[in-house]
């Protein structure tokens, strides 16, 4: 008789847990088993909720398609960012679909992930192009421009505050990473969808290829743009060509910088007609042609230039003015400074590093080379070590911390221009000296975002700058201006009026019979203010009491007064150095690339 054993109910386990951890396929140790059980339970939701799973799959697929197609059709400028740009058929999508359909699973996953990652990187570069075009009037340079992102963060910090700058930087990094990851996942998702419906996908790819080729051949358009496009491929090629051109330009420019018409000219043969003159070269930040010609800014700036011309005439000063085409636009002021003073076209950071590490003669160094001038720089925008001072030939440089300023910053500008000029007078120009002075002065109050703007105070009231506390506190906030194009134009115009007034009043008050002032803009303001397609022209003026100084440039055909005529001569900014040296008696002694 068989023995009947008592029945015992086994302990209840999760539905998806293995029966025996010691059997093949068991979860293993308890923590790992619990984790795997939770994952299996989470994955099983598609079985438990099929309708929700189907909805999620469809939404994910639609989102993936929108993301990939949007990236393939995304332009690299804000001007071109219009709805009709996304009503086109990208050839890259057709080629990618055919390729993925031909590959087995593992290579297909790898290819889709690489394609998506590359597309994400291209999207990041297109967004950078948009920002650089909007602010600097040019595309992002993959080789040279990464350092400018730090400057951009500093600008946001000065304009919007440190917290906003930090969050903006974090947001930009997170966005870039998300674009790379999401684009890769989206491409993989679409690749798997194509493989799951291979026959229908193949027919669809064939139809799309036929439509694309027909549209390309016949020039078919929809909403005013061609249906067939390869804009993503063109953008990628443009980035690649830009990298290659940059690398080639580095070697070519290094050779060009060694050739100098006045490189071997002895000091006693440089600017002999200016001996005994105090030479002041002054750059006004963002002082561009738009300030004089744009209908929003021109009336106020024009009145200021006319009034300043008249006031200077009463003080015995007269002026001639023309136009120079700057090597930069919207920012990177140091490129304009170095182009003007070196006589070389310095339009990118690599060229700047190349020329400043060499011994090419700058206009300021020409005065130092004579041994007849003391040379100084007033640089209120410099807040860290500035080794370029030696290349410029400056014996002494006063940066933001050397002029005794105790007042508030005005957004990016560390101090008002009136204070910087008064400090220059106190520290250098007003001192008794054995030799005349050559100075390079950088004025920064007209730096974007043009809020708040200082206002003129009595020159005897400037003091240590604390008089500006109330002026800064009551001024317009940068956040109220930076996103409004019309408001930005208005405030920009006011900032130029302030800077010009500060400089010309300083000259009226402190200029002598031997003072010669050359002042100009370093570049146009950003496109939001100067306008899309604006020129890179900036005004330049020479002001002096001694009529011989202006007589020397009669053949330049510049306009009398501080406002150049619309049809006044326009030169490349790099042409000024040689023309100036020649006008004032310098004798060429060239050096060549082989010297």
Secondary structure, DSSP 8 states (H G I E B T S, - for coil): --------------TTS-S-TTSTT---SHHHHHHHHHHHHHHTHHHH-HHHHHHHHHHHHHHHHHHHHHHHH--SSSTT--GGGGSSEEHHHHHHHHHHHHS-HHHHHHHHHHHHHHHHHHHHHHHHHHHHHHHHSS---TTTTHHHHHHHHHHHHHHH-HHHHHHHHHHHHHHHHHHHHHHHHHHHHHHHHHHHTHHHHHHHHHHHHHHHHHHHHHT-EETTEESEE-HHHHHHHHHHHHHHHHHHHHHHHHHHHH-BTTTT--GGGSSGGGTT-EEEEEEETT--HHHHHSTTTHHHHHHHHHHHHHHHHHTT-EEEEEEEE-S--SS-HHHHHHHHHHSS---SHHHHHHHHTS----HHHHHHHHTSEEEEEEETT--S--THHHHHT-SEEE-TTSS---S--BTTBSS-HHHHHHHHIIIIITS--SSEEEEEEEE-TT-TT--S------GGG-TTTGGGHHHHHTS--GGGTTT-HHHHHHHHHHHHHHHHHHHHHHHHHH--TTEEEEEEESS---HHHH-TT---EEEEEEEESSHHHHHTTGGG--EESSS--TTS-EEEGGGHHHHHHHHTT-----B-TT-
